[in-house]
């Protein structure tokens, strides 16, 4: 390939192989430079992100992949991604590679020796991408646990009333474990994982006995991540979570004390970030036609708890209207933002009832722990969404003239 662009020091086996072929062969195989660029970029990024020996932050590793690429070549890579991922192209490539007639055609064209080299190159690159995908799926598990815990607080009526209730019925934890099992049983077993940076933990079955033993480990991570996000957002308030847990452990009136601490946490973290006047301005700008976001309080217009929660999980940023799809109507708040906001409101309502608990029975303690897990999950998700929304809405600074 004349004038080809090479991405990073992590070399794609497919790119290395195809660049030894004559242009006429590549044309016959319907492999052009944009296909090679996409594969090489994906493999380079996946190799960089899964290189356990590289202790640098992930963004520095990604920057290294493009360290020797100028703006013109970078634009070519972006155009290649746009071209190769539009319409049915990815699906057609997969179908072609699995099609016996196409494979026979390629083998006749290349000869047996070079055909085996191509097959091996494809498998090696697929192994690198599969490892990155499995690590990504496993890294998503705390969010799946947080989501499941948050949804556990919603009643059947609330779930039915929400858009795309069938989507909400999906168990995120079981879905992640199913995908992980599929990767191990069907994908890893057919690929040369020894050419990757895979460790014994990467190759091991994650949950051989189901999710019951796995979920508590990740719930502990959610608790830790939620506390860290609360501390970053409003450091004095992190003691409210710890105080709630201490009250449950050591106080006879622990349920009531914990509920009061968590109510104060919720009210303060939202209102200190976005006072009611700011919430009203945000509602008027972003969701002027959305019902149930304002009401009259002492004769004055005020935001509802749902409005405060929505503003909070959006980080005060814009509500981006999207195209309707299977997950979202494209109007009003997104499904994810709306559900997390509803969970925050539901958590507060349940805590309001539990703060009057006088007996401190085991049942009340279990109810409080369930609310606490759901609240920690919702705060972890809400603060993550809010941070992303706020970053998206803040334009980059222009260099000084």
C-alpha positions in Angstrom: 0.0 0.0 0.0 1.5 3.3 -1.1 1.6 6.1 1.4 0.1 4.1 4.1 -0.4 5.5 7.6 1.0 3.5 10.5 -0.7 3.9 13.9 1.4 3.6 17.1 4.1 1.1 18.0 1.5 -1.6 18.7 1.4 -3.4 15.3 -1.7 -5.0 13.9 -1.1 -8.4 12.4 -3.7 -7.7 9.7 -2.1 -4.4 8.8 1.4 -6.0 8.6 0.1 -8.8 6.4 -2.0 -6.7 4.0 0.8 -4.2 3.4 2.8 -7.1 1.9 0.2 -7.7 -0.8 0.0 -6.3 -4.3 -2.6 -3.6 -4.9 -4.3 -5.8 -7.4 -4.8 -8.6 -4.8 -6.1 -6.1 -2.3 -8.6 -4.8 -4.8 -9.7 -8.3 -5.6 -10.2 -9.0 -1.9 -12.1 -5.8 -1.5 -9.7 -4.6 1.1 -8.8 -0.9 0.9 -6.7 1.4 3.0 -9.7 2.6 5.1 -10.4 -1.0 6.3 -6.7 -1.5 7.3 -6.6 1.9 9.1 -9.7 1.0 11.1 -8.3 -2.4 12.1 -4.9 -1.0 12.9 -6.3 1.8 15.0 -8.6 -0.5 17.0 -5.8 -3.1 17.6 -3.4 -0.3 18.6 -5.8 1.2 21.1 -6.7 -2.1 22.5 -3.1 -3.2 22.9 -2.2 0.1 24.6 -5.1 -0.1 27.0 -4.5 -3.8 27.9 -0.7 -3.4 28.4 -0.4 -4.2 32.1 3.3 -3.3 32.1 2.4 0.3 31.2 1.4 2.0 34.4 0.6 5.4 32.9 -2.9 6.8 32.9 -5.1 5.5 30.0 -5.3 8.8 28.2 -1.5 9.0 28.0 -1.4 5.6 26.4 -4.0 6.6 23.8 -2.0 9.8 23.0 1.1 7.6 22.4 -0.8 5.7 19.7 -1.1 8.8 17.7 2.2 10.5 18.7 3.7 10.2 15.2 0.5 11.1 13.2 -0.1 14.5 11.8 -3.4 16.3 11.6 -3.9 15.3 7.9 -3.4 11.6 8.7 -5.6 11.8 11.8 -8.4 13.2 9.6 -7.9 10.2 7.3 -8.3 7.8 10.2 -11.5 9.6 11.3 -12.9 9.5 7.8 -12.0 5.8 7.6 -14.0 5.0 10.8 -17.0 7.0 9.5 -16.9 5.1 6.2 -16.4 1.6 7.6 -18.9 1.8 10.4 -21.8 3.3 8.4 -24.8 1.2 7.4 -24.3 -2.6 7.1 -20.5 -2.5 6.4 -19.3 -4.1 9.7 -22.0 -6.8 9.4 -21.1 -7.5 5.7 -17.4 -7.9 6.6 -18.3 -10.4 9.3 -20.6 -12.3 7.0 -18.0 -12.4 4.3 -15.3 -13.7 6.6 -17.7 -16.5 7.8 -18.9 -17.3 4.3 -17.3 -20.5 3.0 -17.5 -19.4 -0.6 -15.6 -16.2 0.2 -13.0 -18.1 2.2 -12.5 -20.5 -0.7 -12.2 -17.6 -3.1 -9.5 -15.9 -0.8 -7.6 -19.1 -0.5 -7.5 -19.7 -4.2 -6.4 -16.1 -4.7 -3.7 -16.0 -2.1 -2.6 -19.7 -2.1 -2.7 -22.0 0.9 0.4 -20.6 2.6 -0.5 -16.9 2.5 -4.2 -17.7 3.3 -3.0 -19.4 6.5 -1.0 -16.3 7.3 -4.1 -14.1 6.8 -6.3 -16.3 9.0 -3.6 -16.3 11.8 -3.3 -12.5 11.5 -7.1 -12.1 11.8 -7.2 -14.3 14.8 -4.3 -12.5 16.5 -5.9 -9.1 16.1 -9.3 -10.5 17.2 -7.6 -11.8 20.3 -6.3 -8.4 21.2 -9.7 -6.8 20.7 -11.5 -9.5 22.6 -9.3 -9.1 25.6 -10.0 -5.3 25.7 -13.7 -6.0 25.3 -13.7 -8.5 28.2 -11.8 -6.1 30.5 -14.2 -3.3 29.5 -17.2 -5.6 30.3 -15.7 -6.5 33.7 -14.9 -2.8 34.4 -18.6 -2.1 33.8 -19.7 -4.5 36.5 -19.8 -1.9 39.4 -22.1 0.3 37.3 -24.3 -2.8 36.6 -24.5 -3.5 40.3 -25.2 0.2 41.0 -28.0 0.2 38.4 -29.6 -3.0 39.7 -29.5 -1.7 43.3 -31.0 1.6 42.2 -33.8 0.0 40.3 -34.6 -2.3 43.3 -36.0 0.8 45.0 -38.6 1.5 42.3 -42.1 0.0 42.6 -43.7 -2.1 39.8 -46.0 0.9 39.1 -43.0 3.2 38.7 -41.3 0.8 36.4 -44.5 0.3 34.3 -45.0 4.1 34.1 -41.4 4.6 32.8 -40.7 4.6 29.1 -39.2 1.4 27.8 -40.3 -0.7 30.9 -39.1 -3.8 29.0 -35.5 -2.4 29.0 -35.7 -1.8 32.7 -36.8 -5.4 33.3 -33.3 -6.5 32.1 -31.1 -7.6 34.9 -27.9 -5.7 34.2 -25.7 -7.9 36.5 -26.9 -11.1 34.8 -26.4 -9.5 31.4 -22.8 -8.6 32.1 -22.1 -12.1 33.4 -23.7 -13.7 30.4 -21.6 -11.6 28.0 -18.5 -12.4 30.0 -19.3 -16.1 29.9 -19.9 -16.0 26.2 -16.5 -14.3 25.6 -14.8 -17.0 27.6 -16.6 -20.0 26.3 -17.0 -19.1 22.6 -14.5 -16.4 21.8 -11.4 -16.8 23.9 -11.4 -20.5 23.4 -11.1 -20.1 19.6 -8.4 -17.4 19.6 -4.6 -17.4 20.3 -4.9 -15.4 23.6 -1.2 -16.2 24.3 -0.3 -13.4 21.8 -2.1 -10.8 24.0 -1.4 -9.3 27.5 -4.0 -11.6 29.0 -3.4 -12.7 32.6 -4.7 -15.8 34.3 -7.4 -13.6 35.8 -8.5 -12.5 32.4 -8.8 -16.1 31.2 -10.5 -17.4 34.3 -14.3 -17.9 34.6 -15.7 -15.0 36.5 -18.7 -16.4 38.2 -18.8 -20.2 38.0 -21.4 -20.4 40.7 -23.6 -17.5 39.5 -23.7 -13.9 40.6 -24.4 -14.4 44.3 -20.8 -14.5 45.4 -19.7 -11.8 42.9 -22.2 -9.1 43.6 -21.3 -8.4 47.2 -17.7 -7.7 46.1 -18.8 -5.2 43.6 -21.3 -3.7 45.9 -18.4 -2.8 48.2 -16.7 -1.1 45.3 -19.9 0.9 44.6 -19.9 2.0 48.3 -16.3 3.1 48.0 -16.8 4.8 44.6 -20.0 6.6 45.7 -18.2 8.0 48.8 -15.3 9.2 46.7 -17.7 10.9 44.3 -19.6 12.5 47.1 -16.3 13.7 48.6 -15.3 15.3 45.4 -18.6 17.0 44.9 -19.0 18.2 48.5 -16.4 16.9 50.9 -18.1 17.7 54.2 -21.1 15.5 53.2 -19.2 12.3 52.9 -19.4 11.9 56.7 -23.2 11.6 56.3 -22.8 8.2 54.6 -20.2 7.0 57.0 -22.4 8.3 59.9 -25.4 6.4 58.6 -23.5 3.1 58.5 -22.0 3.7 62.0 -25.5 4.5 63.4 -26.8 1.2 62.0 -23.9 -0.7 63.6 -23.7 0.9 67.0 -26.9 2.8 67.9 -30.1 1.4 69.3 -31.9 4.2 67.4 -29.7 3.5 64.3 -32.4 3.3 61.7 -33.9 6.7 62.5 -30.5 8.3 62.8 -29.2 6.8 59.6 -32.4 7.9 57.7 -32.0 11.5 59.0 -28.3 11.5 58.0 -29.1 10.3 54.4 -32.0 12.7 54.0 -29.6 15.6 54.9 -27.0 14.2 52.5 -29.5 14.1 49.6 -31.0 17.6 50.3 -27.6 19.3 50.8 -25.7 17.7 48.0 -28.4 18.7 45.5 -29.2 22.1 46.8 -25.7 23.3 47.5 -24.7 22.3 44.0 -27.9 23.8 42.4 -30.0 26.1 44.6 -33.8 26.2 43.8 -33.5 29.4 41.7 -30.8 27.8 39.5 -32.9 24.6 39.1 -35.9 26.7 37.9 -33.7 28.5 35.4 -32.4 25.1 34.2 -35.9 23.6 33.9 -37.1 26.6 31.9 -34.1 26.4 29.6 -34.0 22.6 29.1 -37.4 21.0 29.9 -40.0 23.8 29.7 -42.8 21.4 28.7 -42.0 18.5 31.0 -44.7 17.9 33.6 -44.2 17.6 37.3 -41.1 19.7 37.6 -42.5 22.8 39.3 -45.2 23.6 41.8 -46.4 26.5 43.9 -44.9 26.7 47.4 -46.2 29.5 49.7 -47.6 31.3 46.6 -44.2 31.1 44.7 -43.1 28.9 41.9 -40.6 26.3 43.1 -38.9 23.2 41.7 -40.1 19.7 42.7 -37.8 17.1 44.1 -37.8 15.5 40.7 -36.6 18.7 39.1 -33.8 19.1 41.6 -32.8 15.5 41.1 -32.8 15.9 37.3 -30.7 19.1 37.4 -28.3 17.3 39.7 -27.8 14.2 37.5 -27.4 16.4 34.4 -24.8 18.4 36.3 -26.7 21.6 35.4 -25.8 20.8 31.8 -28.0 20.8 28.7 -30.6 18.1 28.0 -29.6 16.9 24.6 -32.6 15.7 22.5 -31.7 12.7 20.4 -33.2 10.5 17.8 -35.9 8.1 18.9 -34.5 4.6 19.4 -35.3 1.3 21.2 -34.0 2.7 24.5 -35.3 6.2 24.4 -38.1 8.3 22.9 -35.7 11.1 22.2 -37.8 13.6 24.0 -37.4 15.1 27.5 -34.8 13.7 29.9 -33.0 10.6 28.7 -34.0 7.2 30.1 -30.9 6.8 32.2 -31.0 10.3 33.7 -34.7 10.1 34.4 -34.5 6.7 36.2 -31.6 7.8 38.4 -33.5 11.0 39.3 -36.6 9.0 40.1 -34.5 6.7 42.3 -33.1 9.6 44.2 -36.6 10.9 44.9 -37.9 7.5 45.8 -34.9 7.0 48.2 -35.7 10.2 49.9 -39.4 9.3 50.3 -38.6 5.9 51.8 -36.0 7.5 54.1 -38.6 10.0 55.2 -40.8 7.1 56.4 -37.9 5.3 58.0 -36.7 8.2 60.0 -39.8 7.8 62.2 -38.9 4.2 62.9 -39.0 3.8 66.7 -38.6 0.1 67.2 -35.4 -0.4 65.1 -36.5 -4.0 64.2 -34.4 -6.2 62.0 -36.9 -5.7 59.1 -36.5 -1.9 59.4 -32.7 -2.3 59.4 -32.9 -4.4 56.3 -35.1 -1.9 54.6 -32.7 0.9 55.5 -29.7 -1.1 54.1 -31.6 -1.7 50.9 -32.3 2.0 50.5 -28.7 2.8 51.4 -27.4 0.4 48.7 -29.8 1.9 46.1 -28.9 5.4 47.2 -25.2 4.7 46.9 -25.7 3.2 43.4 -27.9 6.2 42.3 -25.3 8.7 43.7 -22.5 6.9 41.9 -24.4 7.0 38.7 -25.8 10.4 39.1 -22.5 12.1 40.0 -20.9 10.3 37.1 -23.6 11.4 34.6 -23.5 14.9 36.1 -19.7 15.2 35.8 -19.9 14.0 32.1 -22.8 16.4 31.3 -21.0 19.3 32.9 -17.8 18.6 31.0 -19.7 18.3 27.8 -21.5 21.6 28.3 -18.2 23.5 29.2 -16.6 24.8 26.0 -12.8 24.4 25.7 -10.8 27.4 26.5 -9.4 29.3 23.5 -5.7 30.0 23.5 -4.7 33.6 24.2 -4.4 35.7 21.1 
